[in-house]
Each structure stands twice: as C-alpha cells, then as structure tokens.
Amino acid sequence: MPYISVIITAYNRKQFLLDAIKSALNQTLNRTEYEILIAKNFKDDNIDNYLYKNGMKNITIFKSINNGYIAEAVKQSSGEIISFLDDDDLFLPSKLENIQRIFNKYENLGYLKNATYGFLNDKLPTQIPEKRNYQDIYIRHEEKKKVFNYIMKLQPDGNSSSINIRKEILTNNIDFLYKVDTALDSLYFYLALISKFDMHISSKILTLRRHHQYNLSAIQDQSIDNWISHRIKFLNSYINSLSIIRNEIVYEQPYLEYLDQIISLNRIYLAILPNSNVKLKIRDYLHWYKVYRRNPKGILASLLTLAPNFLKRLYIERSYRKIINSNKNSIYF
C-alpha cells in the first residue's frame, strides 16, 4: 500500500496538467511508495489516455464548483499522507522523498507546509534556491495558540501544492470539502490546526509555483473588464469560504480574530472594485486601519470604497497598468 497519495486537481483548465502529472511521476521516491490521483471536472482523450497508460486514478466529476471531485479523490486515496498539487504547479524531483522522511521522523505530525519558488508562464528557472530565508518551525499541538500569530507571517495556509496533510484529518471532516469552494488551502490548514496533530513549516523549496494569465487573480493578458469581473467573482467566493471556516470550524482565539481580519480586508478589496455592490461594516474599516495605520497609501485606498464607480475604475486602471509593467520585469520570485 502506498504511503503518500498525490492528488492533482484541475478545474476548467487543462493546458498545464500534463506538466504537473509528469513532475509527480519524476520523483526520487520509489513509485511503490506513492500513488497519483487526478481530480478534475472535464474529459480529455489525450490526458485520459496518458493517465490510463501510467496507472493513475482518473476521477472526473462534472460540477460547477471545484470541491466535490477533490472530496471523492480523498475518499479513493490509499496513502496515510496526502500531497496536493494544482494543475499549473510542479513538484521538484525530491519532493515526495522529503515529505516521507519528515513524516516518518515525527510520529504525531499532521500537516507539513513546504516552501515554494515562483516562475512566470513556461519560463522554468535554471537555478532554484534550496531554502527560503526563514527558520523551520515545528509546532506541537499544545503550542499552536502560542505561536499562531508568528507562523501566519509565513503564510502556512496558502498554495495547496505545498500542503501535505495526514489523510485522517480530511476524512474526519470530509463534509467541509463539499462546502468550502475557493479557499481549500485555508481549509486544509485550519482543519489541521484544530486537530490533535502537530504542524511543521519548512523553509525547504519543494514546489514550483506557476504564475500565468489563467490564474483567477492574475492580470497578465486580460482586459481590465475581464479582470475586474473575475476578481469580483473570486473575492466573493473566497470571503464566503473563509466565513464557513470561521463560523463552522474555528471556535477559539486567536484564530477567530485573525479570520475576522482577513475577511474584512478582502471585503474592502472587493468594495474598491467598481460595481462590486458590497456593503461594508464599521468593523471592516477598523480591521483595515489596524493593518494599514502606518501606511498612508493604504488608508487612502480604503476611502475609495466610498467613491463613485468611475473613480474606482480610474484607480484600478492605474494599478492594472502598474502590475502589468512589474510582471514583465519579474520572471522568478
């Protein structure tokens, strides 16, 4: 029986999927030690034939949201540990060998977040740093509340492709994989946070994260109208998902306070967009001020939520052009 189950997820996007699959196949860990499951919401003869020839489980469920087929993949997985991989990201060859080694080292480990290295479109980096510039941190279950605010600075709840989690944590909470849509990486993190298991934030880079024009949050090669529309849809879904985590999973401080802050910040991001039609509350501004009180530009940005739509659009157009120009000059990060 495999020790690790790699679940590769693809939602309405197929152009990068074979690259992700091949990176999971090209591992230094013996193939008998892990299995690969593909969870997607579309059929493609070329991809499906490749999966069949390479002995991978192909889970295809046609749904309008991206969680039902992931829940099914978790149910069909055989490994003790699940390593997620988004269709547009890549595993480095030593990824799974390192994951197995660390979980074997720590008997009560339930969640391992490895570091990532970004690249733009198809421009793969020729040199990749071994680590990020922060110290590894191992969090025992009884220490989670004490170190929570510190570890959140390391973004332990972002990018599913760098999340490795004990299957037991997910199977005990499988219903939430059907309820939470956009913020699945945050869901995995908070389920592990409230579990009996320890957590580990590693500085070792084991995942390559692709940035491209097909990201919901990306700007590259999109018209501004399309980007605004996609951004409004994404933020609404993200806020709803975080609200489910906050109201139905997390019941204690300091977790509640942090989630309230993140939800409020994203509500203001949403309100800055023209025609977003979000009704802000006083606490949203208070959370924003707490984060941006030493940043005059941040304070001024919040005032845009009170501006008419034509002024919001002028601001977004300026930011849009600035991000495009910066991305053209930044390939790896």
C-alpha positions as CSV (number, residue, x, y, z in Angstrom):
1,M,0.0,0.0,0.0
2,P,1.4,3.5,-0.9
3,Y,2.5,5.8,1.9
4,I,1.7,9.0,0.0
5,S,-1.3,9.8,-2.2
6,V,-0.7,12.7,-4.6
7,I,-3.9,14.4,-5.5
8,I,-3.6,16.6,-8.6
9,T,-6.5,18.9,-9.1
10,A,-7.7,20.6,-12.3
11,Y,-10.8,22.8,-12.6
12,N,-11.7,24.0,-16.1
13,R,-8.1,24.1,-17.1
14,K,-6.0,21.5,-19.0
15,Q,-3.1,23.3,-20.7
16,F,-0.6,22.7,-17.8
17,L,-2.0,19.5,-16.4
18,L,0.4,17.0,-18.1
19,D,3.4,19.1,-16.9
20,A,2.1,18.7,-13.3
21,I,1.5,15.0,-13.8
22,K,5.0,14.4,-15.2
23,S,6.5,16.2,-12.2
24,A,4.7,13.9,-9.9
25,L,6.0,10.9,-11.9
26,N,9.5,12.1,-12.0
27,Q,10.3,11.6,-8.3
28,T,13.3,10.2,-6.4
29,L,10.9,8.3,-4.1
30,N,10.2,4.7,-5.2
31,R,7.0,4.6,-7.2
32,T,5.7,1.8,-5.0
33,E,5.7,4.3,-2.1
34,Y,3.1,6.7,-3.6
35,E,0.1,6.8,-5.9
36,I,-1.2,9.6,-8.1
37,L,-4.9,10.5,-8.4
38,I,-6.2,13.1,-10.8
39,A,-9.3,15.0,-9.7
40,K,-10.8,17.1,-12.5
41,N,-14.1,18.3,-13.9
42,F,-13.6,17.6,-17.6
43,K,-12.7,14.9,-20.1
44,D,-9.8,15.0,-22.5
45,D,-8.8,12.0,-24.6
46,N,-5.1,12.8,-24.7
47,I,-4.9,13.4,-20.9
48,D,-7.2,10.5,-20.0
49,N,-5.2,8.0,-22.2
50,Y,-1.9,9.2,-20.5
51,L,-3.4,8.6,-17.1
52,Y,-4.5,5.1,-18.0
53,K,-1.1,4.2,-19.5
54,N,0.7,5.3,-16.4
55,G,-1.6,3.6,-13.9
56,M,-3.1,6.7,-12.3
57,K,-6.6,7.0,-10.9
58,N,-8.7,9.3,-13.0
59,I,-11.6,10.9,-11.1
60,T,-13.8,13.1,-13.3
61,I,-16.9,14.7,-11.8
62,F,-18.7,17.4,-13.8
63,K,-19.6,20.1,-11.3
64,S,-19.8,23.9,-11.3
65,I,-17.7,24.1,-8.2
66,N,-14.3,22.7,-7.6
67,N,-14.6,20.7,-4.4
68,G,-16.8,17.6,-5.0
69,Y,-14.3,15.8,-7.0
70,I,-11.5,16.6,-4.6
71,A,-13.6,15.0,-1.8
72,E,-14.0,11.9,-4.0
73,A,-10.3,11.7,-4.6
74,V,-9.6,11.9,-0.8
75,K,-12.1,9.0,-0.3
76,Q,-10.5,6.9,-3.0
77,S,-6.9,7.6,-1.9
78,S,-4.9,4.8,-0.1
79,G,-2.0,6.7,1.5
80,E,-1.6,7.9,5.0
81,I,-0.4,11.3,3.8
82,I,-1.9,13.4,1.0
83,S,0.2,15.8,-1.0
84,F,-1.8,18.2,-3.1
85,L,-0.7,19.5,-6.5
86,D,-2.6,22.1,-8.5
87,D,-2.6,21.5,-12.3
88,D,-0.5,24.6,-13.0
89,D,2.3,23.9,-10.4
90,L,5.2,21.4,-10.3
91,F,6.8,19.2,-7.8
92,L,10.6,19.2,-7.6
93,P,12.0,15.7,-8.0
94,S,12.9,15.2,-4.3
95,K,9.6,16.5,-3.0
96,L,7.9,13.2,-2.0
97,E,11.1,11.7,-0.7
98,N,11.5,14.7,1.7
99,I,7.8,14.5,2.6
100,Q,8.1,10.8,3.5
101,R,11.3,11.4,5.5
102,I,9.8,14.2,7.6
103,F,6.5,12.5,8.4
104,N,8.5,9.3,9.4
105,K,10.7,11.5,11.7
106,Y,7.7,13.0,13.6
107,E,5.2,10.4,14.6
108,N,2.5,13.0,15.5
109,L,3.0,15.2,12.5
110,G,-0.3,16.0,10.8
111,Y,0.5,19.0,8.5
112,L,3.6,19.9,6.6
113,K,3.9,23.1,4.5
114,N,7.0,23.3,2.3
115,A,8.3,26.4,0.6
116,T,7.7,27.3,-3.0
117,Y,9.6,29.1,-5.8
118,G,7.7,31.0,-8.4
119,F,8.1,31.3,-12.2
120,L,6.2,33.0,-15.0
121,N,4.3,31.1,-17.6
122,D,6.6,28.5,-19.2
123,K,9.9,30.1,-18.2
124,L,11.2,27.4,-15.9
125,P,14.1,28.6,-13.6
126,T,17.5,27.2,-14.3
127,Q,18.7,27.8,-10.7
128,I,16.5,27.2,-7.7
129,P,17.5,28.1,-4.1
130,E,17.5,25.2,-1.7
131,K,15.6,27.2,1.0
132,R,13.7,30.3,1.8
133,N,15.2,32.8,4.3
134,Y,13.4,31.7,7.4
135,Q,13.9,29.1,10.0
136,D,11.9,25.8,10.0
137,I,9.4,25.7,12.8
138,Y,7.8,22.6,14.3
139,I,4.6,23.3,16.2
140,R,3.4,20.8,18.8
141,H,-0.3,20.6,19.3
142,E,-0.3,22.2,22.7
143,E,1.8,25.2,21.3
144,K,-0.5,26.1,18.4
145,K,-2.2,29.1,20.0
146,K,1.0,30.4,21.4
147,V,2.8,30.6,18.1
148,F,-0.2,31.2,15.8
149,N,0.3,34.9,15.1
150,Y,4.0,34.3,14.3
151,I,3.5,31.4,11.9
152,M,0.8,33.3,10.0
153,K,3.5,35.6,8.8
154,L,5.0,32.6,6.9
155,Q,1.7,32.1,5.1
156,P,1.2,28.4,6.1
157,D,-2.3,28.4,4.7
158,G,-1.5,29.3,1.1
159,N,-0.9,27.3,-2.1
160,S,-2.3,23.8,-2.0
161,S,0.7,22.5,-4.0
162,S,2.9,22.9,-1.0
163,I,0.5,21.4,1.5
164,N,1.0,17.8,2.8
165,I,-1.6,16.6,5.3
166,R,-2.4,13.4,7.2
167,K,-5.4,11.8,5.5
168,E,-7.2,11.2,8.8
169,I,-7.6,14.9,9.2
170,L,-9.5,15.2,6.0
171,T,-11.6,12.1,6.2
172,N,-12.8,13.1,9.7
173,N,-14.1,16.4,8.1
174,I,-15.0,15.3,4.6
175,D,-18.2,17.3,4.5
176,F,-16.3,20.5,4.5
177,L,-14.7,19.5,1.2
178,Y,-18.1,19.8,-0.3
179,K,-19.0,23.1,1.4
180,V,-15.8,25.2,1.0
181,D,-15.0,26.2,-2.5
182,T,-12.3,28.7,-3.2
183,A,-10.2,28.7,0.0
184,L,-9.4,25.0,0.1
185,D,-5.8,25.6,1.1
186,S,-7.0,27.6,4.1
187,L,-9.5,24.8,4.9
188,Y,-6.7,22.2,5.0
189,F,-4.7,24.4,7.3
190,Y,-7.4,25.2,9.8
191,L,-8.6,21.5,9.9
192,A,-5.0,20.6,10.9
193,L,-4.8,23.5,13.3
194,I,-7.8,22.3,15.4
195,S,-6.7,18.6,15.1
196,K,-4.7,16.7,17.7
197,F,-1.7,16.6,15.3
198,D,1.4,18.7,15.2
199,M,2.4,21.0,12.4
200,H,5.6,21.8,10.6
201,I,6.5,24.8,8.4
202,S,9.6,24.0,6.3
203,S,11.8,26.5,4.5
204,K,12.9,23.9,2.0
205,I,11.7,24.6,-1.5
206,L,10.0,21.5,-2.9
207,T,7.3,23.1,-5.2
208,L,7.4,25.4,-8.2
209,R,4.5,27.8,-8.4
210,R,3.5,28.9,-11.8
211,H,2.1,32.4,-12.4
212,H,0.2,33.0,-15.6
213,Q,-2.8,34.7,-17.2
214,Y,-5.2,31.9,-16.4
215,N,-5.0,32.4,-12.6
216,L,-8.2,33.9,-11.3
217,S,-6.2,36.6,-9.6
218,A,-3.7,37.2,-12.4
219,I,-3.7,40.2,-14.7
220,Q,-1.4,39.1,-17.5
221,D,-3.0,39.3,-21.0
222,Q,-6.5,40.0,-19.7
223,S,-8.6,43.0,-20.5
224,I,-9.3,45.2,-17.5
225,D,-13.1,44.4,-17.7
226,N,-12.5,40.7,-17.7
227,W,-10.0,41.0,-14.8
228,I,-12.5,43.1,-12.7
229,S,-15.3,40.6,-13.4
230,H,-13.1,37.6,-12.4
231,R,-11.7,39.4,-9.4
232,I,-15.2,40.2,-8.1
233,K,-16.3,36.5,-8.5
234,F,-13.1,35.2,-6.9
235,L,-13.3,37.6,-3.8
236,N,-17.0,36.8,-3.2
237,S,-16.3,33.1,-3.3
238,Y,-13.1,33.5,-1.1
239,I,-15.0,35.5,1.5
240,N,-17.8,33.0,1.6
241,S,-15.4,30.1,2.1
242,L,-13.4,31.9,4.8
243,S,-16.7,32.6,6.6
244,I,-17.6,28.9,6.6
245,I,-14.3,28.1,8.1
246,R,-14.7,30.9,10.7
247,N,-18.3,30.0,11.7
248,E,-18.3,26.2,11.5
249,I,-14.7,25.0,12.1
250,V,-12.7,27.5,14.2
251,Y,-14.2,28.4,17.6
252,E,-11.3,29.8,19.6
253,Q,-9.0,32.8,19.8
254,P,-6.6,33.9,18.4
255,Y,-7.9,32.0,15.3
256,L,-11.2,33.9,15.2
257,E,-9.7,37.3,15.4
258,Y,-7.3,36.5,12.6
259,L,-10.0,35.2,10.3
260,D,-12.2,38.2,11.1
261,Q,-9.4,40.4,10.0
262,I,-8.7,38.6,6.8
263,I,-12.4,38.5,5.9
264,S,-12.7,42.3,6.5
265,L,-9.6,43.1,4.4
266,N,-11.0,41.1,1.5
267,R,-14.4,42.8,1.8
268,I,-12.6,46.1,1.4
269,Y,-10.5,44.8,-1.5
270,L,-13.9,43.8,-3.0
271,A,-15.5,47.2,-2.3
272,I,-12.7,49.1,-4.0
273,L,-13.6,47.4,-7.3
274,P,-16.3,49.2,-9.4
275,N,-19.8,47.6,-9.4
276,S,-18.9,45.1,-6.6
277,N,-22.0,46.1,-4.6
278,V,-20.6,45.1,-1.2
279,K,-22.0,46.7,1.9
280,L,-19.1,47.3,4.3
281,K,-19.4,47.4,8.1
282,I,-17.6,49.6,10.6
283,R,-15.5,46.6,11.8
284,D,-14.2,46.1,8.2
285,Y,-12.7,49.6,8.4
286,L,-11.3,49.0,11.9
287,H,-9.5,45.8,10.8
288,W,-8.2,47.7,7.7
289,Y,-6.9,50.5,9.8
290,K,-5.2,48.1,12.2
291,V,-3.2,46.7,9.3
292,Y,-2.5,49.9,7.4
293,R,-2.4,52.5,10.2
294,R,1.3,53.3,9.3
295,N,0.7,53.2,5.6
296,P,-0.9,56.5,4.3
297,K,-1.5,54.9,0.8
298,G,-3.3,52.0,2.5
299,I,-5.6,54.4,4.4
300,L,-6.3,56.4,1.3
301,A,-7.1,53.2,-0.6
302,S,-9.9,52.4,1.9
303,L,-11.5,55.8,1.2
304,L,-12.1,54.5,-2.4
305,T,-14.8,52.3,-1.1
306,L,-16.9,55.4,-0.6
307,A,-16.1,56.8,-4.1
308,P,-18.3,56.6,-7.2
309,N,-17.6,53.8,-9.6
310,F,-15.9,56.0,-12.2
311,L,-13.2,57.0,-9.6
312,K,-12.8,53.4,-8.6
313,R,-12.2,52.4,-12.2
314,L,-9.6,55.1,-12.7
315,Y,-7.7,53.8,-9.6
316,I,-8.0,50.2,-10.8
317,E,-6.8,51.1,-14.4
318,R,-3.7,52.7,-12.9
319,S,-3.0,49.7,-10.7
320,Y,-3.7,47.4,-13.6
321,R,-1.0,49.1,-15.8
322,K,1.5,49.2,-12.9
323,I,1.2,45.4,-12.2
324,I,1.5,44.5,-15.9
325,N,4.7,46.5,-16.2
326,S,6.1,45.0,-13.0
327,N,5.3,41.4,-14.0
328,K,7.1,41.9,-17.3
329,N,10.3,42.6,-15.4
330,S,9.8,39.8,-12.9
331,I,10.2,36.2,-14.0
332,Y,11.2,34.3,-10.9
333,F,10.1,35.1,-7.3
